[in-house]
Amino acid sequence: MRKLALILVCISLLTTGCWDYQEVDRLATVLALGIDRIPGSKNVLLTVQIGKPEGKGSSKQIGGQGGEKSYIIMNSEGKSLSEAILSIGKQSTRRVVLSHCKTAVLGRDLAEMGIGEILDDLKRARESRRTNWILTTDKTAKEIIEKDISLEQLPGRGLDHILQNFKKAGRVVPMNFNDFFARLNGESHVSFTPLAQLEDIDKQVTNQLEKVVGRSLDTEEKPKTLTIGKTAVFKNLRMVGVLNEDDTRAHKWLVDSPKGSSITLAYAPQAQTNGDKGDIMFEIEDGQTTITPHISEEGITMNIECTTKVLIHELGATGVNVLDPKVVAQLELQTAEAMKLQLEHTINTAQKELKSDCVGFAENLHNYYPLEWKQIKDNWDDVFPTVDYQIFCKVKILSSGTISNPTLRSEPE
């Protein structure tokens, strides 16, 4: 009986397996998806980027340069996102899988009309993950999903890498589904996403060089480049505007951290009558921003304190002696003033132009004054543009890099 039991155990171990497994080469793995609203219709257009199984495309093909692409694009239409996803299966010989999709892109028309139904579908989809990135574009999502990215065989993975890099350093706050939903459901019902654009950077650079040399340059025409440097602002499920690159950088200082970004100062030496003016770029090594609200008879005031530690990244101004403590102190004061001015511009843009609290005033007010917040939250759209604020910036220069004086100077280092 013991031998029989042992034989039965061995047989059971050898015969067990996954009853519902599927071969990888029978799946169509979606890397990124784009959602657009079809003009003149309530239907949505879904564009998916699907990676080809190994051996089906050129392994040496990078960014769409030569050879067969390592991915394919499929499109489908539906009354809802769920219907459009199911329609993809009508043209695919493999089961479409969304569990490996890292990024979703929202087209401009869809974002401006409203994304309530789309968000409901994304929340309910079992294969949709809350850690996926969400982007908006000022064009159609289809154009972004179909765009090759230099140095990447799979553009969908390229988008993921760009946004992952923003978590460590960058001017833009990356946004995943979970954070996006949380902000929309927050006190101000305002959220934001990075904005993807297609820019003709090569043409811009060529035009600048042609002005310098005074003639047309014989250069190869290159396709537009996908860039992410601005922020799309959403209020009550609709995109209400865009923060430009400078405001996007200061927006990151307010809602996230100054760390990893940069600040450029047009340095004007006060102690040197013959000093040349020039731009100095500082890399923000570390920093923190705190927003403390105060309620009085005069109204609501936000005290904003931004402290940063910076490194001199580029010293374009001649006659700047960064070994002189007085010069360093002057640089710190002027840099702090430059940061203050940029923060003021960003807050004014939010209050006067967008009229949307994308800077986080409501959350801070709710945290510090929960009882008072209950009385004003229903009228916050009218109150927010009138909120006063005071900004205090402090900058500490840690290092001037591996050299002290500008390279433009003739003296030895």
Secondary structure, 3 states (H helix, E strand, C coil): CHHHHHHHHHHHHHHCCCCCCCCHHHEEEEEEEEEEECCCCCCEEEEEEEECCCCCCCCCCECCECCCCCEEEEEEEECCHHHHHHHHCCCCCCEEECCCCCEEEECHHHHHHCCHHHHHHHHHCCCCCCCCEEEEECCCHHHHHCCCCCCCCCHHHHHHHHHHHHHHCCCCCCCEHHHHHHHHCCCCCEEEEEEEEEECHHHHHHHHHHHHHCCCCCCCCCCCEEEEEEEEEEECCEEEEEECHHHHHHHHHHHCCCCCCEEEEEECCCCCCCCCCEEEEEEEEEEEEEEEEEEECCEEEEEEEEEEEEEEEEECCCCCCCCCHHHHHHHHHHHHHHHHHHHHHHHHHHHHHHCCCCCCHHHHHHHHCHHHHHHHHHHHHHHHHHCEEEEEEEEEEEECCCCCCCCCCCCCC
